[in-house]
Amino acid sequence: MKSFHPPRRTLMGPGPSDVNPRILEALSRPTIGHLDPAFIAMMDDMKDLLQYALQTRNAITMPVSAPGSAGMETCFVNLVEPGDKVVVCQNGVFGGRMKENVERCGAEAVMVQDTWGAAVDANKLEDTLKAHPDAKIVAFVHAETSTGVCSDVKTLVEIARRHDCLTIVDAVTSLGGIPLHVDDWRIDAIYSGTQKCLSCTPGLSPVSFSEAAVEKIRNRKHPVQSWFMDLNLVMGYWGSGGKRAYHHTAPINALYGLHEALLILKEEGLEQAWARHEHHYRALKAGIEAMGLSYVVEESVRLPQLNAIRIPAGVDDATVRRQLLEQYQLEIGAGLGEMAGKVWRIGLMGHACNARNVLTCLGALDDVLSRLGAPIDSGKAVAAASKVLFPQS
Amino acid sequence: MKSFHPPRRTLMGPGPSDVNPRILEALSRPTIGHLDPAFIAMMDDMKDLLQYALQTRNAITMPVSAPGSAGMETCFVNLVEPGDKVVVCQNGVFGGRMKENVERCGAEAVMVQDTWGAAVDANKLEDTLKAHPDAKIVAFVHAETSTGVCSDVKTLVEIARRHDCLTIVDAVTSLGGIPLHVDDWRIDAIYSGTQKCLSCTPGLSPVSFSEAAVEKIRNRKHPVQSWFMDLNLVMGYWGSGGKRAYHHTAPINALYGLHEALLILKEEGLEQAWARHEHHYRALKAGIEAMGLSYVVEESVRLPQLNAIRIPAGVDDATVRRQLLEQYQLEIGAGLGEMAGKVWRIGLMGHACNARNVLTCLGALDDVLSRLGAPIDSGKAVAAASKVLFPQS
């Protein structure tokens, strides 16, 4: 058996996305202790950087030492108590995972179902809350990774607040790619991932909790069912000021990577990063449409960073993705859940969101589909995208 | 704000230990997708390497995508059901954490208490199981990181089996440092960490489950309370053969690091690694005793990789550790729980277990303690250790 040397791919699926080489280098810096004063200083920096990325002053803002689904679970196990009623808006795979979390907390999930590919319907949420005045929490996904749709967080939180509910928001795919304002929108609990628009390696989950959420956690009647995710304990290590109490051993080098990723985002500026995602999405879209392919999601609520494209009739999903990977070293995503076999998911996330990737993807897709005899308008996509990318030339 | 460039420490605490540079380099290899065929092939290799390290053929042998305390929780939430009676042997901090896990599963923990620093008493376990014939699980720690004591896993498992109990064993600090035979000793569930004797970065937790354990998990009456740690779901991604179903996004680059760490262990050979830990421990011990310092744990049950040393009277714990860190870039560990302020924990783990570190540590400790006026026999430790390290010269 030998050392594993991965092939060099272009990652344009639903994440992980292409990682900035600065981040890869950061991962390989010397390991130090999780209670080393130098590491503690880095943790303080990390909190500042995360607060900037999330646009919040929440004192409890930190990375959970595990992937995004553990960040989701951290929000649910801390805020939900047995017997609570939680309204979950589902319009894709990840709303379903929220339901699982609610039920495993011994609570009741009241589902607000929307068509996959549509945004969460604010009126349905309002009606549901009127019908369930005892609901305590509302949970939904900002950017549904399974369909590429964006929901209106600001409005949904306003409705939840009018009904005295705390909110849990999934920002796994939105953070760094589209506007997200935790404080202005008054979100109570939010979790994200590192491997989407932050272009970091997977394995950590930034989370943030409002004062109201922290108060609820501190005053729980039942202990949090998870020891590893119990914020009453974790806050002793990541909480602000004073002594850092050992809880678990932090994933030191992975945190070096996240620190570097957040620094890169700050150097670019949030608004600039959002604009870059929008710009390259427009170029990709021009190419996709020039080819005669279509989007699952209506334009007004479409995510720039996650493009769900309908697979043309008669084309075999897996064959196309395999050829893209083998011939072009290009990874795009398969459909998930009820979208499996029906769509491809093309990510334009963080460091992967650039002109070279847009043109590589369109060129490769055009080539593979044409050679498989798919009903597309071949040879036009790259030119259409270039016009958007480089309007002056 | 700037990139974080950590100081270069020598890590001789309770973990993280010094990381082999090969592993740091592996972390920085290009990220690929968690369902990429090349990554799947690496996962198969990883399982073989973990099976070797743990000396098991268990099909369910894999790294949990989070630190050792999540590996612990994975074992408990999957094997323990509400209302179960679980016997927990406690002789340090981590037995206490097991109790927390049992209770958060809605089960009853029956504690077998031993003095901190002593091994788990097999007779007490036997008596407890006789008094609680309805107990279903026995849990204990192989190598207590808080005290440096080794318990007799083989005997404890035999007793548990005679009473029809499954066993959960904490091998966080033992794996790679001292003999551990999962199959021969008939352990049902075991978890470990990466940042101890594997000398990898922290953040992952190797686990392994016997067929009996897997059967119990598949036939649970209550769903596992954690979605993230539910092995019924995780096994779809890490389980053997066939299609890998998406559960959560694996921490790709961290897994590159663990693969490399396990490969290094295999290249050296398990027996050779165990012997290396024993050899360098003997040298450190010669130096510690030459200085007039003493161990917490009796010699016959002492861990070579974790040396808990009594702090001499009148010496301030924190001052010594700070001076070692600032002047010698050397990290040793503080006492934990009831040992806080009373002991130092000197790790000789994995890559950090070498002659240079033994001499560095003894020289630095001798210097700092002498200058603080501590009652030690100064100037003899390095020579005493050298005689053990290099008997021929």
Interface residues (C-beta under 8 A of the other chain):
Chain A: M1 K2 S3 F4 H5 P6 P7 R8 R9 L11 G13 G15 P16 D18 V19 R22 L24 E25 A26 L27 S28 R29 P30 T31 I32 G33 H34 D36 P37 A38 F39 M42 D45 D48 L49 S65 A66 P67 G68 S69 A70 M72 E73 V77 R97 E100 N101 E103 R104 C105 G193 Q195 T201 P202 G203 P223 V224 Q225 S226 W227 F228 Y246 H247 H248 T249 A250 P251 I252 N253 A254 Y256 G257 H259 E260 L263 K266 L325 E331 L336
Chain B: M1 K2 S3 F4 H5 P6 P7 R8 R9 L11 G13 G15 P16 D18 V19 R22 L24 E25 A26 L27 S28 R29 P30 T31 I32 G33 H34 D36 P37 A38 F39 M42 D45 D48 L49 S65 A66 P67 G68 S69 A70 M72 E73 V77 R97 E100 N101 E103 R104 C105 G193 Q195 T201 P202 G203 P223 V224 Q225 S226 W227 F228 Y246 H247 H248 T249 A250 P251 I252 N253 A254 Y256 G257 H259 E260 L263 K266 L325 E331 L336
